[in-house]
Amino acid sequence: SFSGTFVGNADSTSPLPATTSPPAVAAGPLPAVPTIPVVPTLAGVPSTVAESVLNPSEVQPPASGTRKARVLYDYEAADSSELALLADELITVYSLPGMDPDWLIGERGNQKGKVPVTYLELLS
């Protein structure tokens, strides 16, 4: 059982700390930070194409980095920038700088367009 006595420093002789506010900070202009505009450019593509909507039919494939892919499911193109796909066909695919990583450029014969990566099995 406890005796009910509390052992502590009840007779503190140290003074309470004085309450002070933090020093005021001068509200002046922030230092100028240089900014560099980021303009995506695509090798071999006129800058007007790179700055506007990417038109896959005007893009040249990279010298290296193309791969074959097997189409897993049928895909209906949503617009003229996309390539319609049929399950089990083989197409050539490649990526372009600044392109959404969920999409690749697909080629079948003389047809080109964006294709969703999730519909493809990339082959070596």
C-alpha positions as CSV (number, residue, x, y, z in Angstrom):
1,S,0.0,0.0,0.0
2,F,1.1,3.6,-0.6
3,S,1.5,6.0,2.3
4,G,0.1,8.9,0.3
5,T,3.2,10.9,0.5
6,F,4.6,12.4,-2.7
7,V,8.3,12.7,-3.0
8,G,9.3,15.6,-5.3
9,N,10.8,19.0,-5.4
10,A,7.9,21.0,-4.0
11,D,10.1,23.8,-2.7
12,S,11.7,24.7,-6.0
13,T,14.0,27.7,-5.7
14,S,14.6,28.1,-9.4
15,P,12.6,31.0,-11.0
16,L,10.1,30.3,-13.7
17,P,11.5,31.1,-17.2
18,A,10.4,34.4,-18.5
19,T,8.0,34.1,-21.4
20,T,9.5,35.7,-24.5
21,S,8.3,35.8,-28.0
22,P,10.6,34.7,-30.9
23,P,12.5,37.6,-32.5
24,A,10.6,39.4,-35.2
25,V,11.6,38.5,-38.7
26,A,11.8,41.4,-41.2
27,A,9.2,40.9,-43.9
28,G,11.2,41.9,-46.9
29,P,11.1,40.7,-50.5
30,L,12.2,37.1,-51.0
31,P,15.5,36.5,-52.7
32,A,15.2,36.1,-56.4
33,V,15.5,32.5,-57.5
34,P,16.3,32.0,-61.2
35,T,13.8,29.8,-63.0
36,I,14.6,27.9,-66.2
37,P,11.6,27.3,-68.5
38,V,11.2,23.7,-69.4
39,V,10.3,23.2,-73.0
40,P,10.1,19.6,-74.2
41,T,11.8,18.9,-77.4
42,L,11.8,15.7,-79.5
43,A,14.7,14.7,-81.6
44,G,13.9,14.9,-85.3
45,V,10.5,16.6,-84.6
46,P,9.8,20.2,-85.6
47,S,9.3,22.3,-82.5
48,T,5.8,23.2,-83.6
49,V,4.9,19.6,-83.3
50,A,6.6,19.2,-79.9
51,E,4.8,22.3,-78.5
52,S,1.4,21.3,-79.8
53,V,-0.4,17.9,-79.5
54,L,1.9,15.0,-80.2
55,N,1.0,13.6,-83.6
56,P,2.4,10.1,-83.7
57,S,2.1,9.8,-87.5
58,E,4.8,12.6,-87.9
59,V,7.2,11.1,-85.4
60,Q,10.2,9.0,-86.5
61,P,11.1,6.0,-84.4
62,P,14.4,6.3,-82.4
63,A,17.5,4.7,-84.0
64,S,17.5,2.2,-81.2
65,G,15.0,1.3,-78.5
66,T,12.3,-0.2,-80.6
67,R,10.8,-3.5,-79.3
68,K,8.3,-6.0,-80.5
69,A,5.1,-6.4,-78.5
70,R,2.3,-8.9,-78.5
71,V,-1.2,-7.3,-78.1
72,L,-3.1,-8.9,-75.2
73,Y,-6.6,-7.5,-75.8
74,D,-8.5,-5.7,-78.6
75,Y,-8.2,-2.0,-78.3
76,E,-10.4,0.6,-80.1
77,A,-8.6,3.9,-80.8
78,A,-10.3,6.8,-79.0
79,D,-9.1,9.3,-81.6
80,S,-6.8,9.7,-84.6
81,S,-3.6,9.9,-82.4
82,E,-4.2,6.3,-81.2
83,L,-3.7,2.9,-83.0
84,A,-6.5,0.4,-82.9
85,L,-5.2,-3.1,-81.8
86,L,-6.3,-6.7,-82.2
87,A,-5.5,-9.3,-79.7
88,D,-2.5,-11.6,-80.5
89,E,-1.0,-9.3,-83.3
90,L,2.6,-8.3,-83.1
91,I,3.5,-4.6,-83.4
92,T,6.7,-2.5,-83.0
93,V,6.7,-0.1,-80.0
94,Y,8.9,2.7,-78.7
95,S,8.7,5.5,-76.2
96,L,9.4,9.2,-76.9
97,P,10.9,11.7,-74.5
98,G,8.3,13.5,-72.4
99,M,5.6,11.0,-73.2
100,D,3.2,9.6,-70.6
101,P,4.8,6.4,-69.3
102,D,1.4,4.6,-69.6
103,W,1.5,4.9,-73.4
104,L,3.9,3.9,-76.2
105,I,4.0,4.6,-79.9
106,G,2.9,1.5,-81.8
107,E,3.6,0.8,-85.5
108,R,1.9,-1.8,-87.7
109,G,3.0,-1.5,-91.3
110,N,2.6,2.1,-92.3
111,Q,0.1,2.8,-89.4
112,K,1.3,4.6,-86.3
113,G,-0.3,5.7,-83.1
114,K,-0.3,5.8,-79.3
115,V,-1.1,2.5,-77.6
116,P,-1.7,1.7,-73.9
117,V,1.1,-0.3,-72.3
118,T,-1.4,-2.3,-70.3
119,Y,-2.7,-3.9,-73.5
120,L,0.8,-5.2,-74.5
121,E,3.2,-7.9,-73.6
122,L,6.7,-6.5,-74.4
123,L,9.0,-9.0,-76.0
124,S,12.7,-9.0,-76.0
